[in-house]
Every structure is written in structure tokens, then in C-alpha cells.
Amino acid sequence: MSNAKINPDALLMQMRAMAAAAQNKTTSAATNGVQESFSDLLKQSIETVNSTQKEAERLADAFQKGDANVQMSEVMVALQKSNVSFQAMLQIRNKLISAYQEIMNMQI
């Protein structure tokens, strides 16, 4: 164990500096028009899931054809990544549908 003592004031100053830096990044991105719309983020997420699935399929096909450069473990990891990303996207879709239904049921 180390006998070094933590200086609470220095730690607090570092935390405040990091918070200020994060705040400046957020506000500068929003004012520069860099902020992406929700639909763009959703589209990008769907494209990422699609590319993950295509890569897993490509690796599985290569392994089945006997490609010596593709290992079984590599194929299994790619398939699991594909499955996890698809399941995450499915859960996001379910939450979006639920939120939409809740909004539509609100009284004005």
C-alpha cells in the first residue's frame, strides 16, 4: 500500500476543471452546428448494426469455405458482437415505441 495522501482541494480543482472543459465542448459543439439530429444518430446506429452483421456473415462464410486466415474463435466473437448489437438495437426500438405510445396517449 502507498502512504501517499490525497489532497482534497487539488482533487476538487481537477474535477471542476474537467467539468468546465466538458461544458465548453458541449456548448461549442452546439453553437457550431456540429450537433447531430436524433434521426441521424438512429440511422448511424442502424448502419453500424448492419455492418457488424455483414462482417460476421462474411467471416462465417469464409470459415465454412475453409479459409486458413479465419479462426473459429474470430467467427464466434464476430457472431456474438452481431447478436449483442442487434439485441441492443431491438431494445432501443422497443423503448422508442413505448415512449411514442405514451406520448400519443397523453391528453392535451
DSSP file (Angstrom, degrees, kcal/mol; ACC not computed):
  #  RESIDUE AA STRUCTURE BP1 BP2  ACC     N-H-->O    O-->H-N    N-H-->O    O-->H-N    TCO  KAPPA ALPHA  PHI   PSI    X-CA   Y-CA   Z-CA
    1    1 A M              0   0    0      0, 0.0     2,-0.3     0, 0.0     0, 0.0   0.000 360.0 360.0 360.0 150.7    0.0    0.0    0.0
    2    2 A S        -     0   0    0      1,-0.1     0, 0.0     2,-0.1     0, 0.0  -0.694 360.0-151.4 -94.5 145.0    1.1    3.5   -0.7
    3    3 A N        +     0   0    0     -2,-0.3     2,-0.1     2,-0.1    -1,-0.1   0.279  54.6 129.0 -95.2   9.7    1.4    6.1    2.1
    4    4 A A        -     0   0    0      1,-0.1     2,-0.3     0, 0.0    -2,-0.1  -0.437  52.2-139.0 -68.4 136.4    0.6    9.0   -0.4
    5    5 A K        -     0   0    0     -2,-0.1     2,-0.5     2,-0.0    -2,-0.1  -0.756   9.4-126.8 -99.2 145.1   -2.1   11.3    0.9
    6    6 A I        -     0   0    0     -2,-0.3     3,-0.1     4,-0.0    -1,-0.0  -0.776  15.2-139.5 -91.4 128.6   -4.8   12.7   -1.4
    7    7 A N     >  -     0   0    0     -2,-0.5     4,-2.2     1,-0.2     5,-0.2  -0.793   9.4-159.6 -87.6 110.9   -5.2   16.4   -1.3
    8    8 A P  H  > S+     0   0    0      0, 0.0     4,-2.5     0, 0.0     5,-0.2   0.856  89.4  53.4 -61.5 -35.8   -9.0   17.1   -1.4
    9    9 A D  H  > S+     0   0    0      2,-0.2     4,-2.2     1,-0.2     5,-0.2   0.918 110.4  45.9 -66.0 -42.6   -8.6   20.6   -2.6
   10   10 A A  H  > S+     0   0    0      2,-0.2     4,-2.2     1,-0.2    -1,-0.2   0.899 113.2  50.5 -66.5 -39.7   -6.4   19.6   -5.6
   11   11 A L  H  X S+     0   0    0     -4,-2.2     4,-2.2     2,-0.2    -2,-0.2   0.908 110.5  49.2 -63.9 -42.3   -8.8   16.8   -6.4
   12   12 A L  H  X S+     0   0    0     -4,-2.5     4,-2.3     1,-0.2    -2,-0.2   0.892 110.1  51.1 -64.4 -40.6  -11.8   19.2   -6.3
   13   13 A M  H  X S+     0   0    0     -4,-2.2     4,-2.2     2,-0.2    -1,-0.2   0.895 109.9  49.9 -64.5 -39.7  -10.0   21.7   -8.5
   14   14 A Q  H  X S+     0   0    0     -4,-2.2     4,-2.3     2,-0.2    -2,-0.2   0.911 110.7  49.6 -64.6 -42.0   -9.2   18.9  -11.1
   15   15 A M  H  X S+     0   0    0     -4,-2.2     4,-2.3     1,-0.2    -2,-0.2   0.902 111.5  48.6 -63.6 -41.9  -12.9   17.8  -11.1
   16   16 A R  H  X S+     0   0    0     -4,-2.3     4,-2.4     2,-0.2    -1,-0.2   0.889 110.7  51.1 -65.4 -38.8  -14.0   21.4  -11.6
   17   17 A A  H  X S+     0   0    0     -4,-2.2     4,-2.2     2,-0.2    -2,-0.2   0.903 111.4  47.3 -65.5 -41.1  -11.6   21.9  -14.5
   18   18 A M  H  X S+     0   0    0     -4,-2.3     4,-2.4     2,-0.2    -2,-0.2   0.892 112.1  50.1 -67.4 -38.9  -12.7   18.7  -16.2
   19   19 A A  H  X S+     0   0    0     -4,-2.3     4,-2.4     2,-0.2    -2,-0.2   0.911 111.5  48.4 -64.7 -42.0  -16.4   19.7  -15.7
   20   20 A A  H  X S+     0   0    0     -4,-2.4     4,-2.3     2,-0.2    -2,-0.2   0.897 111.4  50.1 -65.0 -40.0  -15.7   23.1  -17.2
   21   21 A A  H  X S+     0   0    0     -4,-2.2     4,-2.0     2,-0.2    -2,-0.2   0.905 111.6  48.2 -64.9 -41.1  -13.8   21.5  -20.1
   22   22 A A  H  X S+     0   0    0     -4,-2.4     4,-2.1     2,-0.2    -2,-0.2   0.901 111.3  50.6 -65.7 -40.3  -16.7   19.1  -20.8
   23   23 A Q  H  X S+     0   0    0     -4,-2.4     4,-2.6     1,-0.2     5,-0.2   0.903 109.3  50.9 -64.3 -41.1  -19.2   22.0  -20.6
   24   24 A N  H  X S+     0   0    0     -4,-2.3     4,-2.3     1,-0.2    -1,-0.2   0.882 109.5  50.7 -64.8 -38.2  -17.2   24.1  -23.1
   25   25 A K  H  X S+     0   0    0     -4,-2.0     4,-2.1     2,-0.2    -1,-0.2   0.922 112.2  47.3 -64.2 -43.5  -17.0   21.1  -25.5
   26   26 A T  H  X S+     0   0    0     -4,-2.1     4,-1.9     1,-0.2    -2,-0.2   0.936 115.6  43.0 -65.0 -47.7  -20.8   20.7  -25.3
   27   27 A T  H  X S+     0   0    0     -4,-2.6     4,-2.2     1,-0.2    -1,-0.2   0.877 114.1  50.7 -69.8 -35.9  -21.7   24.3  -25.8
   28   28 A S  H  X S+     0   0    0     -4,-2.3     4,-1.6    -5,-0.2     6,-0.2   0.885 110.3  50.0 -70.0 -35.7  -19.1   24.9  -28.6
   29   29 A A  H  <>S+     0   0    0     -4,-2.1     5,-1.9    -5,-0.2     6,-0.9   0.900 112.6  47.4 -66.6 -39.5  -20.4   21.8  -30.5
   30   30 A A  H ><5S+     0   0    0     -4,-1.9     3,-0.7     1,-0.2    -2,-0.2   0.881 114.1  46.1 -70.1 -37.6  -24.0   23.0  -30.2
   31   31 A T  H 3<5S+     0   0    0     -4,-2.2    -1,-0.2     1,-0.2    -2,-0.2   0.759 108.5  56.1 -78.1 -23.3  -23.1   26.6  -31.3
   32   32 A N  T 3<5S-     0   0    0     -4,-1.6    -1,-0.2    -5,-0.2    -2,-0.2   0.445 112.9-115.4 -86.4   0.5  -21.0   25.4  -34.2
   33   33 A G  T < 5S+     0   0    0     -3,-0.7    -3,-0.2    -4,-0.3    -2,-0.1   0.700  81.8 123.4  75.6  19.0  -23.9   23.4  -35.7
   34   34 A V      < +     0   0    0     -5,-1.9    -4,-0.2    -6,-0.2    -5,-0.1   0.642  36.1 114.1 -84.9 -16.4  -22.0   20.1  -35.2
   35   35 A Q        -     0   0    0     -6,-0.9     2,-0.2    -5,-0.1    -9,-0.0  -0.348  63.9-135.2 -62.4 128.6  -24.8   18.7  -33.1
   36   36 A E        -     0   0    0     -2,-0.1     2,-0.1     1,-0.1    -1,-0.1  -0.549  16.0-115.7 -86.2 150.7  -26.4   15.7  -34.9
   37   37 A S     >  -     0   0    0     -2,-0.2     4,-2.0     1,-0.1     5,-0.2  -0.405  26.0-111.8 -79.1 162.2  -30.1   15.2  -35.1
   38   38 A F  H  > S+     0   0    0      1,-0.2     4,-2.5     2,-0.2     5,-0.2   0.896 117.6  53.9 -61.4 -41.4  -31.8   12.3  -33.5
   39   39 A S  H  > S+     0   0    0      1,-0.2     4,-2.5     2,-0.2    -1,-0.2   0.874 107.3  51.3 -64.2 -36.2  -32.7   10.7  -36.8
   40   40 A D  H  > S+     0   0    0      2,-0.2     4,-2.4     1,-0.2    -1,-0.2   0.912 111.1  47.7 -65.5 -41.9  -29.0   10.9  -38.0
   41   41 A L  H  X S+     0   0    0     -4,-2.0     4,-2.1     2,-0.2    -2,-0.2   0.898 112.8  48.6 -65.3 -40.2  -27.9    9.2  -34.8
   42   42 A L  H  X S+     0   0    0     -4,-2.5     4,-2.3     2,-0.2    -2,-0.2   0.919 112.0  48.8 -65.5 -43.7  -30.5    6.5  -35.2
   43   43 A K  H  X S+     0   0    0     -4,-2.5     4,-2.3     1,-0.2    -2,-0.2   0.908 111.1  50.4 -61.8 -42.7  -29.6    6.0  -38.9
   44   44 A Q  H  X S+     0   0    0     -4,-2.4     4,-2.0     1,-0.2    -1,-0.2   0.885 109.9  51.0 -63.5 -39.2  -25.9    5.7  -38.0
   45   45 A S  H  X S+     0   0    0     -4,-2.1     4,-2.2     2,-0.2    -2,-0.2   0.915 110.2  48.6 -64.5 -43.3  -26.7    3.2  -35.3
   46   46 A I  H  X S+     0   0    0     -4,-2.3     4,-2.5     1,-0.2    -2,-0.2   0.905 111.0  50.5 -63.8 -41.6  -28.7    1.0  -37.6
   47   47 A E  H  X S+     0   0    0     -4,-2.3     4,-2.5     2,-0.2    -1,-0.2   0.865 109.2  52.0 -64.6 -35.8  -25.9    1.2  -40.2
   48   48 A T  H  X S+     0   0    0     -4,-2.0     4,-2.1     2,-0.2    -2,-0.2   0.918 110.3  47.5 -66.3 -43.4  -23.4    0.1  -37.6
   49   49 A V  H  X S+     0   0    0     -4,-2.2     4,-2.2     2,-0.2    -2,-0.2   0.919 112.4  50.9 -62.0 -43.4  -25.5   -2.9  -36.6
   50   50 A N  H  X S+     0   0    0     -4,-2.5     4,-2.4     1,-0.2    -2,-0.2   0.919 110.4  47.5 -61.4 -45.1  -25.9   -3.8  -40.3
   51   51 A S  H  X S+     0   0    0     -4,-2.5     4,-2.3     1,-0.2    -1,-0.2   0.865 110.2  53.3 -66.6 -34.7  -22.2   -3.6  -40.9
   52   52 A T  H  X S+     0   0    0     -4,-2.1     4,-2.0     2,-0.2    30,-0.2   0.909 111.0  46.8 -64.3 -41.5  -21.5   -5.7  -37.8
   53   53 A Q  H  X S+     0   0    0     -4,-2.2     4,-2.3     2,-0.2    -2,-0.2   0.896 111.7  50.2 -67.7 -40.1  -23.9   -8.4  -39.1
   54   54 A K  H  X S+     0   0    0     -4,-2.4     4,-2.5     2,-0.2    -2,-0.2   0.899 110.2  50.3 -64.7 -40.1  -22.4   -8.3  -42.6
   55   55 A E  H  X S+     0   0    0     -4,-2.3     4,-2.4     2,-0.2    -2,-0.2   0.909 110.7  49.2 -64.8 -41.8  -18.9   -8.7  -41.2
   56   56 A A  H  X S+     0   0    0     -4,-2.0     4,-2.4    22,-0.2    -2,-0.2   0.909 112.3  48.3 -63.2 -41.7  -20.0  -11.7  -39.0
   57   57 A E  H  X S+     0   0    0     -4,-2.3     4,-2.5     2,-0.2    -2,-0.2   0.898 110.6  51.4 -65.2 -40.4  -21.7  -13.3  -42.0
   58   58 A R  H  X S+     0   0    0     -4,-2.5     4,-2.3     2,-0.2    -2,-0.2   0.922 111.8  46.4 -62.6 -44.4  -18.6  -12.7  -44.2
   59   59 A L  H  X S+     0   0    0     -4,-2.4     4,-2.5     2,-0.2    -2,-0.2   0.903 111.9  51.0 -65.2 -41.0  -16.3  -14.3  -41.6
   60   60 A A  H  X S+     0   0    0     -4,-2.4     4,-2.4     2,-0.2    -2,-0.2   0.913 111.5  47.8 -63.5 -42.3  -18.7  -17.3  -41.1
   61   61 A D  H  X S+     0   0    0     -4,-2.5     4,-1.8     2,-0.2    -1,-0.2   0.916 111.6  50.0 -63.5 -43.0  -18.8  -17.9  -44.9
   62   62 A A  H  <>S+     0   0    0     -4,-2.3     5,-2.5     1,-0.2     4,-0.3   0.903 111.5  48.6 -63.4 -40.8  -15.0  -17.7  -45.2
   63   63 A F  H ><5S+     0   0    0     -4,-2.5     3,-1.3     1,-0.2    -1,-0.2   0.910 110.0  51.5 -65.5 -41.7  -14.6  -20.2  -42.3
   64   64 A Q  H 3<5S+     0   0    0     -4,-2.4    -1,-0.2     1,-0.3    -2,-0.2   0.822 106.8  54.4 -64.9 -30.5  -17.1  -22.6  -43.9
   65   65 A K  T 3<5S-     0   0    0     -4,-1.8    -1,-0.3    -5,-0.2    -2,-0.2   0.516 122.5-107.3 -81.9  -4.0  -15.2  -22.4  -47.2
   66   66 A G  T < 5 +     0   0    0     -3,-1.3     2,-0.3    -4,-0.3    -3,-0.2   0.722  51.2 175.3  89.7  22.2  -12.0  -23.4  -45.4
   67   67 A D    > < -     0   0    0     -5,-2.5     3,-1.2     1,-0.2    -1,-0.2  -0.473  23.1-151.8 -63.4 122.5  -10.1  -20.1  -45.4
   68   68 A A  T 3  S+     0   0    0     -2,-0.3    -1,-0.2     1,-0.2    -5,-0.1   0.677  90.7  63.6 -72.0 -17.4   -7.0  -20.6  -43.3
   69   69 A N  T 3  S+     0   0    0     -7,-0.1     2,-0.5     2,-0.0    -1,-0.2   0.552  90.5  76.6 -83.5  -7.5   -6.8  -17.0  -42.3
   70   70 A V    <   -     0   0    0     -3,-1.2     2,-0.2    -8,-0.1    -4,-0.0  -0.918  68.7-156.2-110.9 122.2  -10.1  -17.1  -40.4
   71   71 A Q     >  -     0   0    0     -2,-0.5     4,-1.9     1,-0.1     5,-0.1  -0.640  24.3-123.1 -94.5 152.8  -10.2  -18.8  -37.0
   72   72 A M  H  > S+     0   0    0     -2,-0.2     4,-2.5     1,-0.2     5,-0.2   0.886 113.6  54.1 -59.7 -40.4  -13.2  -20.3  -35.3
   73   73 A S  H  > S+     0   0    0      1,-0.2     4,-2.3     2,-0.2    -1,-0.2   0.877 106.2  52.6 -63.4 -36.9  -12.8  -18.0  -32.3
   74   74 A E  H  > S+     0   0    0      2,-0.2     4,-2.1     1,-0.2    -1,-0.2   0.899 110.4  47.7 -64.0 -41.7  -12.8  -15.0  -34.6
   75   75 A V  H  X S+     0   0    0     -4,-1.9     4,-2.5     2,-0.2    -2,-0.2   0.921 111.7  49.8 -65.3 -44.7  -16.0  -16.1  -36.2
   76   76 A M  H  X S+     0   0    0     -4,-2.5     4,-2.2     1,-0.2    -2,-0.2   0.897 111.1  48.7 -64.0 -41.0  -17.7  -16.8  -32.8
   77   77 A V  H  X S+     0   0    0     -4,-2.3     4,-2.6     2,-0.2    -1,-0.2   0.917 112.0  49.2 -64.9 -42.7  -16.7  -13.3  -31.4
   78   78 A A  H  X S+     0   0    0     -4,-2.1     4,-2.3     1,-0.2   -22,-0.2   0.902 111.3  49.5 -63.8 -40.7  -18.0  -11.6  -34.6
   79   79 A L  H  X S+     0   0    0     -4,-2.5     4,-2.3     2,-0.2    -1,-0.2   0.890 111.8  48.3 -65.6 -38.8  -21.3  -13.5  -34.3
   80   80 A Q  H  X S+     0   0    0     -4,-2.2     4,-2.9     2,-0.2     5,-0.2   0.905 110.7  50.5 -68.3 -40.9  -21.7  -12.6  -30.6
   81   81 A K  H  X S+     0   0    0     -4,-2.6     4,-2.6     1,-0.2     5,-0.2   0.919 111.5  49.6 -59.8 -42.8  -20.9   -8.9  -31.4
   82   82 A S  H  X S+     0   0    0     -4,-2.3     4,-2.1   -30,-0.2    -2,-0.2   0.921 112.3  47.1 -61.7 -44.8  -23.5   -9.0  -34.1
   83   83 A N  H  X S+     0   0    0     -4,-2.3     4,-2.6     2,-0.2    -2,-0.2   0.916 112.9  48.1 -64.6 -44.3  -26.1  -10.6  -31.8
   84   84 A V  H  X S+     0   0    0     -4,-2.9     4,-2.3     1,-0.2    -2,-0.2   0.912 112.4  48.4 -65.1 -42.5  -25.4   -8.2  -28.9
   85   85 A S  H  X S+     0   0    0     -4,-2.6     4,-2.1    -5,-0.2    -1,-0.2   0.890 112.9  48.7 -66.4 -37.2  -25.6   -5.1  -31.2
   86   86 A F  H  X S+     0   0    0     -4,-2.1     4,-2.3    -5,-0.2    -2,-0.2   0.919 111.3  49.3 -67.0 -42.8  -28.9   -6.4  -32.7
   87   87 A Q  H  X S+     0   0    0     -4,-2.6     4,-2.1     2,-0.2    -2,-0.2   0.883 110.9  50.6 -64.0 -38.3  -30.4   -7.1  -29.3
   88   88 A A  H  X S+     0   0    0     -4,-2.3     4,-2.2     2,-0.2    -1,-0.2   0.920 110.9  48.3 -64.7 -43.1  -29.4   -3.6  -28.2
   89   89 A M  H  X S+     0   0    0     -4,-2.1     4,-2.4     1,-0.2    -2,-0.2   0.880 109.8  53.2 -64.2 -37.5  -31.0   -2.1  -31.2
   90   90 A L  H  X S+     0   0    0     -4,-2.3     4,-2.2     2,-0.2    -1,-0.2   0.898 109.1  48.5 -63.6 -41.1  -34.1   -4.1  -30.6
   91   91 A Q  H  X S+     0   0    0     -4,-2.1     4,-2.3     2,-0.2    -2,-0.2   0.885 110.5  51.1 -67.1 -38.8  -34.4   -2.9  -27.1
   92   92 A I  H  X S+     0   0    0     -4,-2.2     4,-2.4     2,-0.2    -2,-0.2   0.922 109.9  50.3 -63.6 -43.3  -33.9    0.7  -28.2
   93   93 A R  H  X S+     0   0    0     -4,-2.4     4,-2.5     1,-0.2    -2,-0.2   0.920 109.8  50.4 -59.7 -44.0  -36.7    0.2  -30.8
   94   94 A N  H  X S+     0   0    0     -4,-2.2     4,-2.3     1,-0.2    -1,-0.2   0.897 111.0  48.6 -62.2 -40.7  -39.0   -1.2  -28.1
   95   95 A K  H  X S+     0   0    0     -4,-2.3     4,-2.6     2,-0.2    -1,-0.2   0.890 111.0  50.7 -67.0 -39.0  -38.3    1.8  -25.8
   96   96 A L  H  X S+     0   0    0     -4,-2.4     4,-2.5     2,-0.2    -2,-0.2   0.914 111.2  47.8 -64.6 -42.8  -38.9    4.2  -28.7
   97   97 A I  H  X S+     0   0    0     -4,-2.5     4,-2.6     2,-0.2    -2,-0.2   0.915 112.4  49.7 -64.0 -42.1  -42.2    2.6  -29.5
   98   98 A S  H  X S+     0   0    0     -4,-2.3     4,-2.2     2,-0.2    -2,-0.2   0.917 112.0  47.5 -62.4 -43.8  -43.2    2.6  -25.8
   99   99 A A  H  X S+     0   0    0     -4,-2.6     4,-2.4     2,-0.2    -2,-0.2   0.902 111.8  50.8 -64.9 -40.3  -42.3    6.3  -25.5
  100  100 A Y  H  X S+     0   0    0     -4,-2.5     4,-2.5     2,-0.2    -2,-0.2   0.927 110.8  48.0 -62.3 -45.5  -44.3    7.1  -28.7
  101  101 A Q  H  X S+     0   0    0     -4,-2.6     4,-1.4     1,-0.2    -1,-0.2   0.887 111.3  51.1 -63.3 -39.0  -47.3    5.3  -27.4
  102  102 A E  H  < S+     0   0    0     -4,-2.2     4,-0.5     2,-0.2    -1,-0.2   0.908 111.3  47.5 -65.2 -41.6  -47.1    7.0  -24.1
  103  103 A I  H >< S+     0   0    0     -4,-2.4     3,-1.1     1,-0.2    -2,-0.2   0.904 110.4  52.1 -65.6 -41.2  -46.9   10.4  -25.8
  104  104 A M  H 3< S+     0   0    0     -4,-2.5    -1,-0.2     1,-0.2    -2,-0.2   0.778 107.5  53.1 -67.3 -25.7  -49.8    9.6  -28.0
  105  105 A N  T 3< S+     0   0    0     -4,-1.4    -1,-0.2    -5,-0.2    -2,-0.2   0.542  85.7 108.7 -86.1  -7.0  -52.0    8.6  -25.0
  106  106 A M  S <  S-     0   0    0     -3,-1.1     2,-0.3    -4,-0.5    -3,-0.0  -0.420  70.2-125.7 -70.0 143.7  -51.3   11.9  -23.2
  107  107 A Q              0   0    0      1,-0.1    -1,-0.1    -2,-0.1    -2,-0.1  -0.712 360.0 360.0 -90.2 143.4  -54.2   14.3  -23.0
  108  108 A I              0   0    0     -2,-0.3    -1,-0.1     0, 0.0    -2,-0.0   0.438 360.0 360.0 -90.2 360.0  -53.7   17.8  -24.3
